[in-house]
Amino acid sequence: MWMVTRAATALLITASACSSGGALPVQPGVGDLDKTGLEGTARRGPIQPVCRDGALCDAPLQASFTLQRAGRVGVRFASDTLGRFLVYTGPGAYVVVPDEPIGIGLQMPAVMVGAEGMTHVDLMFDTGIR
C-alpha cells in the first residue's frame, strides 16, 4: 500500500505551511500512514452552454487554495493539471478558499477532515456558463 501512496503522491500537488512563504512538494514518508488531511479533485463546470449526453460538461481545475478555520488560514495547497490535490492538516471543519475567483460568486466549499487518515473530497466550482 505504501508504494501506491508514494506513486499517487508523486503525481499529486504541492502543499506548504502558510508560514513557509512558498509551496513545498509533499514528500511521502514512513509516518504518513498516521497523518490526516484531504485528498481529492477540484473541477469546474459547466464548460459549455449546452451539455450533451456522453460529452464532458466539466473539467479539471488547476488552482491554488487555502484551508481556513474560523477565518484563519491553516494550510495552502494547489491542485495539479488533472485537478488532483493532497494536503495534510489536522482533523476538523474547514472552508476551501480559492486564491483567485473561480466562476460565479464567492465559492468557499466547506469540508470536514476526519480524525484518522486521509479524507477524500471532490470540489466542484460553478463557472456560471449556461
N, C-alpha and C positions, 0 to 999 in steps of 0.2 A: 504494500500500500504506500510506503514511503516513496518508492520510485514514481508512482503515479502522481503523488502530491508534488514531488520535485519537478516532474515534467510539466505538469499543469501550471505550477508557479512560474516556471521559466517563460511560459507563453503569456502569462498574465502581466499585470501592470506594476507600476511603482507605487510605493506608499512612503510617507515620511511623517515624522512627528512635526507638529507645527513650529516648534522652536528650532528645528534644524535649518530652516530657511531654504531648503531645496529638496527635491524629490530624490529619494534613495531607493535603489532596487530592493524589492522584497527578497530576502535571502532565506531559503528554507534551512532549517537546522534540526538537530536532534530533538529539541524541546518543542517543536512546532505542533506536535500532536496534542499538547495540553493548552494551546493558545485559543483565544476566542476572537471572533471578528466576523466580517462579511465577505462572501464571495458570490459572484453572480454576473449579471449582464445589465448593460444600460442600452436602451433602444429609444428611437424617436419615430413618431408617425402620427398621422399618415404622411407618406412621402409623395403622394399624388392625389389630385382632387377626386378621382373615381377609382375605387378599389375593385378589381375584377377577381372572380373566382380563380384560384390557382396562381395568382400573382401576389408577390410580397407587397404589403401595404405599409410596412415599417422597415427600419434599417438600423444597423448597429450605430451606437453613438460613442464617438471618441471625445472625451471631455475631462476636465478637472473638477473635483468636488471637495467639499469639506463635510465632515460629520460634526454636527453640533448637538450639544445637550444643554438645555436651559440657557440658550443664547450664547454659549461659549464654544469656541472652536476646539474640537478634540483632536482630530486627525485629518490630514489632507491625503487625497488619493486621486487616481486617474484611471479611466478605462482605456483599453487599447483600441486598435483599429477595428477589432471584431466586437467591441463593446464589453469585453470581459474585464473584471476587476477583482482584486483581492486586497483586503485591508485588515490588519489586526487592531483590535480595540477591545476594551473591557465590556462586559455584559451591560445591557440597559437599553433604554429608549433614546433614539437619536432622530434628527432630521438630516436628510442629504441635501446640501445646498450647492447647486452648480456655481462655478466661478463666473461664468458668463450666462446671460439669459438664453434659455432654450425654448423655442416655440412661444406659446401664448401665456401671458401672466407669469406670476412668480410661482414656480413649481418647486416645492420642497417636500419630497416624499418622506413620510415617517417610516422608520424601520426599528426593529427590535433585535438586538444581538443576544442570542441565547447564552445561558450560563456555562455551556460546555461546547467545545469545538467551534467549527465554522458554521455560520447561519447563511443559507442560500437565499438571495433576494434578486428578483428581476425588476429593474427600474424602468418605467415607461414614461416618456415625456411627450406631451401633446404638442404637435407642430402648429396646430390651428388650420392646416390646409383642409379645405372642404370643397 
